[in-house]
Amino acid sequence: MIRLTNIQLPLDHDEQAISNVILSRLSIKADDLVSYNVHRRGYDARKKTNIVLIYTLDVETKNDQALLEKFADDQLIKATPDMSYQFVAQAPANLQERPVVIGFGPCGLLAGLVLAQMGYKPIILDRGKEVRERTKDTFGFWRKKILNTESNVQFGEGGAGTFSDGKLYSQVKDPNHYGRKVLSEFVDAGAPDEIMFVSKPHIGTFRLVSMVEKMRAKIIELGGEIRFSARVDDVQIEAGQICGVTLADGEVIKSKHVALAIGHSARDTFQMLYDKNVYIEAKPFSVGFRIEHQQSLIDEARFGANAGNEILGAADYKLVHHCKSGRSVYSFCMCPGGTVVAATSEEHRVVTNGMSQYSRAERNANSAIVVGIDPSDYPGGPLAGIDFQRQLESNAYVLGGENYDAPAQKVGDFLKGVSSESIGSVEPSFKPGIKLTDLSKALPDFCIEAIREAIPAFNRKIKGFALEDALLTGVETRTSAPICIKRGKDFQSINTHGLFPAGEGAGYAGGIMSAAIDGIKIAEAMALSLNSQQE
């Protein structure tokens, strides 16, 4: 097939327009066109009075090769690459060792699935509960303020991505088309077909729940074993080689191949690994607040008269401001038509996150507005960033009234430096609830100064962003892990052979897609290592 890129068409084009542009672009007649499919569809809304759709098309003609030769110098006309996934190994019939995967979020899910598909019958351990029980616990916390520290937004089947916008795109380089493999598995598990071609696919929380269940069933059918409420409290290391793990109930599972897909909030596990001398170093992360506007304001600012268009959907944004101090402030995990949710996994702390359903139909848009934090901002050992996060989360707990409500402030009051006394036109979506206060007490002064500088700058890009009634809620601290569990080119810990640090918790991913892609890479590395040791 032939791949055509950067095909631009009006937002309101009819179906025949695609065929017509193919014929024109390749200078062929209608009889020469056999078929086409849409590989990617995005849009360019920089001119909101003239929004265009941008397509990447895979085309079959009666003579593909002749056309490829004719357009050999055209960088926008090339052969469609082979995007099919090829397994790197197959488990031997006399498999002597089963690999262990710790964590069943996007990274652990894909690592476990690919290992199972290759015949390695992985043992997957997750400290939390099955996704439906976990959902009950999470909604119970939001409604009744009863926190289960092992079953919440952070811990349990599906990982933190289950309670998010369900974004399925990433900026990581993917020459091997691992992302295509991930999306294909999601579609097989019930995700809408459109995630295969829209430029910014998303699923939403409720659809993710049923998908995760189906993928779990697939792993079990292939011989994998999945255990919930199975927190790993210790690892056995002998002469620099991982030998097994110990569960909270004392059970020991022996294996010399263990994947760490524990997520960015498994702080007790980070501490345990550090105590066992697994090499860990501090890394940058970000902290800040959630900001809420009415979604209609964002739609109008981004799309103008095209706001509400079915193809465009609810508008999103991505913003960056480089401060005079040298720090950067940026939007993170933007959730169109969503809600701000309580995301703590520890008692007496308040953490925010954003979530939306597939429809993105809620009243408000929300996004984290965060400031970059460097290890020099929290001097100490490799785990000092955890202490930094915890202090901010404790601050927020106190400011919110010490009952898991979150501290909040109108943007206008925040910029003026005065405490908010009442809510304006933007109603808070945070559950359990909010307490109006002065958010300058929630973060270090350098963070407050940076955010106060950034919001007016963002207003120049999105009219109304600095609306006085827009609402800030705090604190956003779990943007990424504050540590990196260093690994080598073989994907194994640089000082603990057989330990495979993976995904967000190890510092190698940020979001559902990049974590899932990393899970595939980890599965491949484990499979090759298992086979080499059994030869």
C-alpha positions in Angstrom: 0.0 0.0 0.0 0.9 3.7 -0.4 0.9 6.1 2.6 -0.1 9.7 1.8 0.6 12.2 4.6 -0.5 15.8 5.3 -3.7 15.5 3.3 -5.7 18.6 4.3 -9.5 18.9 3.9 -12.1 21.3 5.2 -13.7 20.4 8.5 -17.1 20.0 6.9 -15.9 17.9 3.9 -18.0 15.0 2.5 -16.8 11.4 2.2 -16.2 11.7 -1.5 -13.6 14.4 -0.9 -11.1 11.9 0.4 -11.3 9.8 -2.7 -11.1 12.9 -4.9 -7.9 14.1 -3.1 -6.3 10.7 -3.5 -7.0 10.7 -7.2 -5.6 14.2 -7.5 -2.5 13.6 -5.3 -1.5 10.4 -7.2 -2.7 11.6 -10.6 -4.8 8.4 -11.2 -8.3 7.6 -12.4 -11.1 6.4 -10.2 -10.8 2.9 -11.7 -7.1 2.7 -10.5 -8.1 3.2 -6.8 -8.8 -0.1 -5.2 -9.3 1.0 -1.5 -8.1 3.2 1.2 -8.2 3.5 5.0 -7.6 6.3 7.4 -4.4 5.8 9.4 -4.5 9.1 11.2 -6.9 12.0 11.4 -6.1 15.1 13.3 -6.9 18.8 12.9 -5.2 22.2 12.8 -7.1 24.8 14.8 -4.5 27.5 14.8 -6.9 29.5 12.6 -10.2 28.9 14.3 -12.0 30.5 11.4 -10.5 28.0 9.0 -10.0 24.7 10.9 -8.8 21.9 8.7 -8.6 18.2 9.1 -5.3 16.6 8.4 -5.2 13.0 7.3 -2.7 10.2 6.8 -4.1 7.7 4.4 -3.1 4.2 3.4 -4.1 3.6 -0.2 -4.2 0.5 -2.4 -4.1 1.0 -6.2 -3.8 -1.3 -9.2 -0.1 -0.5 -9.5 1.4 0.6 -6.2 5.0 0.0 -7.2 4.8 2.1 -10.3 3.4 5.0 -8.4 6.0 4.7 -5.6 8.7 4.9 -8.3 7.0 7.9 -9.9 6.8 9.8 -6.6 10.1 8.5 -5.2 11.3 12.1 -4.4 8.0 13.1 -2.7 8.4 12.8 1.1 4.7 12.8 1.5 4.2 9.7 -0.6 5.9 6.5 0.7 5.2 2.8 1.0 3.1 2.0 4.0 5.4 0.5 6.6 4.7 -3.0 8.1 3.2 -2.1 11.5 2.3 -5.7 12.5 3.8 -6.8 15.9 6.3 -9.7 15.8 7.0 -11.6 18.9 10.8 -11.7 19.7 10.7 -15.2 21.3 8.6 -18.1 22.3 8.7 -20.0 25.6 10.4 -23.4 25.4 8.1 -26.4 26.0 10.1 -27.2 29.2 9.9 -23.7 30.7 11.8 -23.9 34.0 11.0 -20.5 35.4 8.0 -18.3 35.4 8.6 -14.5 35.3 7.0 -12.3 37.9 5.4 -8.9 37.1 4.8 -6.6 40.1 1.9 -4.2 39.3 -1.1 -4.4 37.0 -1.4 -0.9 35.6 -0.8 -0.2 31.9 2.8 -1.2 32.1 2.3 -4.4 34.0 -0.8 -5.2 32.0 1.0 -5.1 28.7 4.1 -6.8 30.1 2.0 -9.6 31.4 -0.1 -9.9 28.3 2.9 -10.1 25.9 4.7 -12.6 28.1 1.6 -14.7 28.2 1.2 -14.5 24.4 4.7 -15.7 24.1 4.0 -18.7 26.4 5.8 -17.7 29.5 2.8 -17.9 31.9 3.7 -14.9 34.1 2.8 -14.5 37.7 1.3 -11.0 38.1 1.1 -9.4 41.6 -0.9 -6.3 42.4 -1.2 -4.8 45.9 -4.8 -3.5 45.1 -8.1 -5.1 44.3 -9.8 -6.2 41.1 -11.0 -3.2 39.1 -14.7 -3.3 40.1 -14.0 -3.7 43.8 -11.3 -1.0 43.4 -13.9 1.3 41.8 -16.3 0.8 44.7 -13.5 1.7 47.2 -12.5 4.8 45.1 -16.0 6.1 44.7 -16.6 5.3 48.4 -13.7 7.6 49.3 -15.0 10.4 47.1 -18.5 10.1 48.6 -17.8 9.2 52.3 -14.2 10.1 52.9 -13.3 6.5 53.8 -9.8 5.9 52.4 -8.5 2.4 51.6 -4.7 2.8 51.3 -4.4 -0.3 49.2 -7.4 0.3 46.9 -7.8 3.8 45.5 -7.0 6.0 42.5 -3.3 4.9 42.6 -3.4 1.2 43.5 -5.4 -1.7 42.0 -6.1 -3.4 38.7 -5.7 -0.9 35.8 -3.3 1.4 37.7 -3.7 5.2 38.1 -4.7 5.5 34.4 -8.0 3.9 35.1 -9.2 7.1 36.9 -8.0 9.6 34.4 -8.9 11.0 31.0 -7.8 7.7 29.4 -5.5 9.5 26.9 -4.0 7.0 24.5 -1.3 9.1 22.8 2.3 9.7 23.6 5.2 11.7 22.3 7.8 8.9 22.8 9.5 7.7 19.6 8.0 4.4 18.5 9.9 3.1 15.4 8.8 -0.5 16.2 5.1 0.5 16.2 4.6 -0.8 19.8 1.8 1.8 20.2 -0.1 0.1 17.4 0.1 -3.2 19.3 -1.2 -1.5 22.4 -4.2 0.1 20.6 -5.0 -3.2 18.8 -5.2 -5.0 22.1 -7.4 -2.3 23.5 -9.8 -2.5 20.6 -9.9 -6.3 21.0 -10.9 -5.7 24.6 -13.7 -3.4 23.7 -12.3 0.1 23.0 -13.9 2.0 20.1 -12.3 1.4 16.7 -11.6 5.2 16.3 -8.7 5.0 18.7 -6.7 3.4 15.9 -6.9 6.6 13.7 -7.8 9.7 15.7 -4.7 11.8 16.5 -5.6 12.2 20.2 -7.5 9.0 21.2 -9.0 8.6 24.6 -11.3 6.1 26.3 -12.5 7.4 29.7 -12.8 5.7 33.0 -15.9 3.5 32.6 -14.7 1.9 29.4 -11.3 1.3 30.8 -12.8 -0.8 33.6 -14.4 -3.4 31.2 -11.4 -3.4 28.9 -9.0 -4.2 31.8 -11.3 -7.1 32.9 -11.2 -8.6 29.4 -7.4 -8.3 29.1 -7.1 -10.0 32.5 -9.2 -12.9 31.3 -7.0 -13.2 28.2 -3.8 -13.4 30.2 -5.4 -16.1 32.4 -6.6 -18.1 29.4 -3.0 -18.1 28.1 -1.7 -19.6 31.3 -0.9 -16.5 33.3 -1.7 -16.1 37.0 -2.9 -12.8 38.5 -3.1 -12.2 42.2 -4.7 -9.2 43.8 -4.2 -7.9 47.4 -0.7 -9.3 46.9 1.6 -6.5 48.0 5.3 -7.2 47.7 7.1 -6.3 50.9 10.5 -7.7 50.2 12.8 -8.9 47.5 15.4 -11.7 47.7 18.8 -10.7 46.3 21.8 -12.9 46.3 25.2 -11.7 45.0 23.5 -9.0 42.9 20.9 -11.4 41.4 17.2 -11.2 42.1 15.9 -14.6 43.4 12.3 -13.9 44.4 9.8 -11.8 46.2 8.1 -11.9 49.6 4.4 -11.0 49.8 2.8 -9.2 52.7 1.4 -12.5 54.0 4.9 -14.0 54.1 4.6 -16.1 51.0 7.8 -16.3 48.9 7.7 -16.6 45.2 10.9 -17.7 43.6 12.0 -16.2 40.2 15.1 -14.7 38.7 13.1 -12.5 36.4 11.0 -9.8 38.1 9.5 -6.8 36.4 8.9 -3.7 38.6 5.7 -2.0 37.2 4.7 -0.5 40.5 3.5 3.0 39.5 4.7 6.4 40.7 3.0 6.2 44.1 4.4 3.0 45.6 6.5 4.9 48.0 6.9 2.1 50.5 8.2 -0.2 47.8 10.7 2.5 46.7 11.9 2.6 50.3 12.2 -1.2 50.5 14.2 -1.3 47.3 16.5 1.4 48.5 17.0 -0.4 51.8 18.0 -3.5 49.7 20.6 -1.4 47.9 18.9 -1.4 44.5 20.3 1.6 42.7 17.9 4.5 42.8 18.5 8.2 42.0 16.4 11.3 42.4 14.9 12.8 39.3 12.9 16.0 38.3 9.1 16.1 38.6 6.5 18.8 38.9 4.0 20.1 41.4 1.1 22.6 41.3 -2.7 22.9 41.2 -5.7 21.9 39.1 -7.4 24.7 37.3 -11.0 24.6 36.2 -12.9 26.6 33.6 -16.2 26.1 32.0 -15.6 23.8 29.0 -17.6 26.2 26.8 -15.0 28.9 27.4 -12.2 26.6 26.3 -14.2 25.5 23.3 -14.9 29.0 22.2 -11.3 30.1 22.7 -9.9 27.2 20.7 -12.6 26.6 18.0 -14.6 29.9 17.7 -17.8 29.3 15.7 -16.9 25.7 15.3 -17.2 25.0 19.0 -19.4 21.9 19.6 -18.4 20.3 16.2 -18.8 16.5 16.6 -15.5 15.7 15.0 -13.6 18.2 17.1 -15.3 17.3 20.3 -14.5 19.0 23.6 -11.4 21.3 23.1 -8.2 20.6 25.0 -5.0 22.7 25.3 -1.3 22.3 26.0 0.5 25.3 27.5 4.1 26.1 28.5 5.5 29.3 30.0 9.2 29.9 30.7 9.5 32.1 33.7 12.0 34.9 34.3 13.4 32.8 37.1 14.4 30.1 34.6 11.7 27.7 35.8 9.0 26.3 33.5 5.3 26.1 34.2 3.1 23.9 32.0 -0.3 22.3 31.7 -0.4 18.6 32.5 -3.0 15.9 32.1 -5.7 18.2 30.6 -9.2 16.7 30.9 -11.8 18.2 28.6 -15.3 17.9 30.0 -14.1 16.2 33.2 -13.8 16.4 36.9 -11.1 17.0 39.5 -10.8 13.9 41.8 -9.2 13.0 45.1 -6.1 10.9 44.4 -4.3 10.3 47.6 -3.1 6.8 48.6 -1.9 7.8 52.1 -3.9 8.9 55.1 -4.0 12.6 56.1 -2.9 13.9 52.7 -4.7 15.6 49.9 -3.8 15.0 46.2 -5.6 16.1 43.1 -5.9 14.5 39.7 -8.1 14.9 36.6 -10.6 12.4 35.2 -13.2 12.3 32.4 -15.4 9.8 30.7 -15.4 8.9 27.0 -18.1 11.5 26.3 -16.2 14.3 27.9 -19.6 15.9 28.6 -19.1 17.4 32.1 -19.5 21.1 32.6 -15.9 21.9 33.4 -12.5 21.6 31.7 -9.6 20.9 34.0 -5.8 20.6 33.8 -2.9 20.6 36.2 -0.8 23.8 36.1 2.5 22.6 37.4 6.0 23.9 38.1 9.2 22.0 37.3 11.0 20.7 40.4 14.7 19.7 40.3 16.5 17.5 42.9 18.4 20.6 43.9 15.0 22.0 45.3 14.8 19.1 47.8 18.4 18.3 48.9 18.9 15.0 50.6 19.1 11.4 49.5 17.6 9.7 46.5 14.2 9.5 48.2 14.1 13.1 49.4 11.6 14.0 46.6 9.0 11.7 48.3 9.4 13.7 51.5 9.0 16.9 49.5 5.7 15.6 48.0 4.4 14.3 51.3 5.0 17.7 52.9 2.9 19.5 50.3 0.2 16.9 50.5 0.1 17.3 54.3 -0.1 21.1 53.8 -3.1 20.6 51.5 -4.8 18.3 54.0 -4.6 20.9 56.8 -5.6 23.8 54.5 -8.6 21.7 53.3 -9.9 21.3 56.9 -8.3 17.9 57.8 -11.1 15.9 56.4 -9.9 15.1 52.8 -11.6 18.2 51.3 -9.2 20.1 49.1 -8.1 23.7 49.5 -9.3 25.9 46.6 -9.1 29.5 45.5 -10.5 31.6 42.6 -7.8 32.6 40.1 -8.5 36.3 40.5 -8.0 36.0 44.3 -4.9 33.9 43.8 -3.3 36.5 41.5 -4.2 39.3 44.0 -2.9 37.3 47.0 -6.2 37.3 48.9 -8.2 34.4 50.3 -11.4 33.5 48.4 -14.6 33.9 50.3 -17.1 32.6 47.7 -17.4 30.6 44.5 -18.1 32.4 41.3 -19.4 31.2 37.9 -17.1 28.1 37.8 -18.5 25.5 40.2 -15.9 23.1 41.7 -16.1 19.5 40.6 -13.7 18.0 43.2 -15.1 15.2 45.4 -15.3 14.9 48.4 -15.4 18.7 48.5 -13.4 21.9 48.7 -12.6 24.6 51.3 -11.9 28.1 50.1 -8.6 29.4 51.4 -5.3 31.0 50.4 -3.4 28.6 48.2 -0.1 30.5 48.5 0.4 28.5 51.8 0.2 25.2 49.9 3.4 25.3 47.8 6.8 26.8 48.2 7.1 30.5 47.4 9.0 29.9 44.2 6.2 27.7 42.9 3.5 30.3 43.7 5.5 33.1 42.0 6.0 31.0 38.9 2.3 30.1 38.6 1.3 33.7 39.2 3.5 34.7 36.3 2.3 31.9 34.1 -1.5 32.3 34.3 -1.6 35.8 32.7 0.8 34.5 30.0 -1.5 31.6 29.3 -4.4 34.1 29.1 -2.7 35.6 26.0 -2.9 32.2 24.3 -6.4 31.2 25.5 -8.7 34.2 26.1 -10.4 33.8 29.5 -7.8 31.5 31.0 -7.1 34.1 33.7 -10.8 34.5 34.4 -11.3 35.7 37.9 -13.9 33.0 38.6 -11.7 30.1 37.3 -10.9 27.8 40.1 -7.6 26.4 41.4 -7.6 23.3 43.6 -4.6 21.7 45.3 -2.3 20.0 45.4 -1.1 18.2 42.2 2.0 16.2 43.3 1.8 12.9 41.5 2.7 14.0 38.0 5.5 11.5 37.9 7.7 9.5 40.2 10.4 11.6 42.0 12.9 8.7 41.6 14.5 6.7 38.8 15.4 3.1 39.2 18.3 3.0 36.8 18.4 0.3 34.2 20.9 -0.7 31.4 20.4 -1.4 27.8 19.2 -4.9 28.7 16.4 -3.3 30.7 17.7 -4.7 33.9 18.7 -2.8 37.0 22.3 -1.6 36.8 23.2 -3.4 40.0 20.5 -6.1 40.4 20.5 -8.7 37.7 17.1 -10.0 36.8 15.2 -7.0 38.1 13.5 -5.1 35.3 12.5 -1.5 36.4 9.5 -0.5 34.2 7.0 2.2 33.5 6.2 5.4 35.5 7.3 4.1 38.9 10.8 3.5 37.6 11.0 6.8 35.8 10.7 5.5 32.2 7.2 6.5 31.2 4.6 9.2 31.7 1.0 8.2 30.9 -1.0 5.2 29.7 0.6 4.8 26.3 4.3 5.3 27.2 3.8 3.0 30.2 2.2 0.3 28.1 4.9 0.6 25.4 7.5 0.2 28.1 5.7 -2.9 29.3 6.1 -4.5 25.9 9.8 -3.7 25.8 10.2 -5.2 29.3 8.3 -8.4 28.3 10.6 -8.8 25.3 13.8 -8.3 27.4 12.6 -10.8 30.0 11.7 -13.3 27.3 15.1 -13.1 25.6 16.9 -13.4 29.0 14.8 -16.4 30.1 15.5 -18.2 26.8 19.3 -17.4 27.0 19.5 -18.8 30.5 17.6 -22.0 29.6 19.8 -22.8 26.5 
